[in-house]
Amino acid sequence: MSTALLRRAAIVTARLAGWLVPPLLLIHAWHLKHPLLFWLRDWETWLLLGAALLGLIWRQRLPRRMAWVLLAVLAVTLWREAEYRAQCDAVLDAGEAMQAVGRHFIVGYTDFEEVKLLAARGLIGGIYLARRNLRGRELAEVAAEIEALQAIRRRAELPPLIVAGDQEGGPVSHLSPLLEAMPPLASIAGREDDAAYRYGLQQAAGLATLGVNLNFGPVVDLRPSGADNPHDRLTRLSARAISNDPATVTTVAGRYIGGLNEGGVRATIKHFPGLGRVRNDTHLFAARLDDTPKELAADWQPFRNLAHHPGTAMMLGHVTLAAIDPERAASHSATVVDGLLRGDWGYKGVLVTDDLNMGAVFDLGIGRVAAEALAAGVDLVLVSYDPRQVYRAIHGAAQALQRGKIGRPRLQESAWRLDDFNRRVPPPSTTGRSAKLIETGPIRVQEVPAEA
């Protein structure tokens, strides 16, 4: 290629960049601190400001209108950063409204000092352990960290923290390899009656040693009839669901929950209203079910049958049930929560949302969604992948409480459910039924195939 052609290509590229980059920077500035850019969190504000300033310095090489766009990038970035910091400060002031809603949040963390402050001031009700909290560390070190948080709560005369983990077994084993990796529950379907119970008991032993008292499992969504959507690389329900038969799911999950409870750990049945028929990946996109409740009766059978288990929560997925509430996902729909679950089903247990960082709901406004969930009667709001979104979420929920959009009686009822939930599961036992684990031996990964 000749020098002239190279020069022309460079000029065309520079012009295209001059037209495209400033608007892209403005879009980024508007979505400052978005979960999808969590990996860039420590530098994104400075990068945006630096890129805009650099563009203005060399503005003679830009289309004239793009200079105004770069000025807008500076203004929007500074505004969004100031707004976020003001929300953080307002939450950390720990006013009555912030504490009232804060008790209903489970939050992940990357900074122990930060989560310690939130725990001490009564601004959260629980923490979520992820791989990042365990990587390169010993079990005893992490357990001591969790116990330190619980000690802070005791000194502050606050309820103990719910310590949640996502240890389903199989592909979703977020606390492994620190805890033993176990096969998916599907792999023990059809085995001896005690296998699922022993599985739960064995898993609870590791979780309780670490300090985890709530596991986000079992998955009771029915296995999809066909292959997973190839574009859904995060849900992977075919590898996680126990079976496509509601009775099998109910039996295996029920026995697993019994073992988990015996070991001192509470369970979470998930993800209502079921992901088996859902094609979109709720981690990234909105999703809906157009089926009627009658058509979904079999999908809901495990949820209805297992909801009565003491010490068991139910996780709400970010899926819109079009026949019941076409406007909101189940995770923040009053029609689904207060009407269907609390009303028609008579469910009196704890409800927890899936992570509000997920694309299906985040762009609606995490503060708005958190407020609507609590107003609907949800008890726990999960903010895990990007922990610092919890400030926006708590701030939005507290404002809704002050404006009367969240009823205080509704929040008090939820607090009573959480108190009861915390009392439901006794400390781990090494006697009675737990002895079966010793008698029959633990379930090993190599004993069963990875798939049912």
Beta strands, then each sheet from edge to edge (+ up, - down):
strand 1: 105-108
strand 2: 126-128
strand 3: 162-165
strand 4: 167-169
strand 5: 172-173
strand 6: 214-215
strand 7: 267-272
strand 8: 287-289
strand 9: 312-316
strand 10: 319-321
strand 11: 351-353
strand 12: 381-383
sheet 1: 6+ 3+ 2+ 1+ 12+
sheet 2: 4+ 5-
sheet 3: 7+ 9+ 11+
sheet 4: 8+ 10+
end
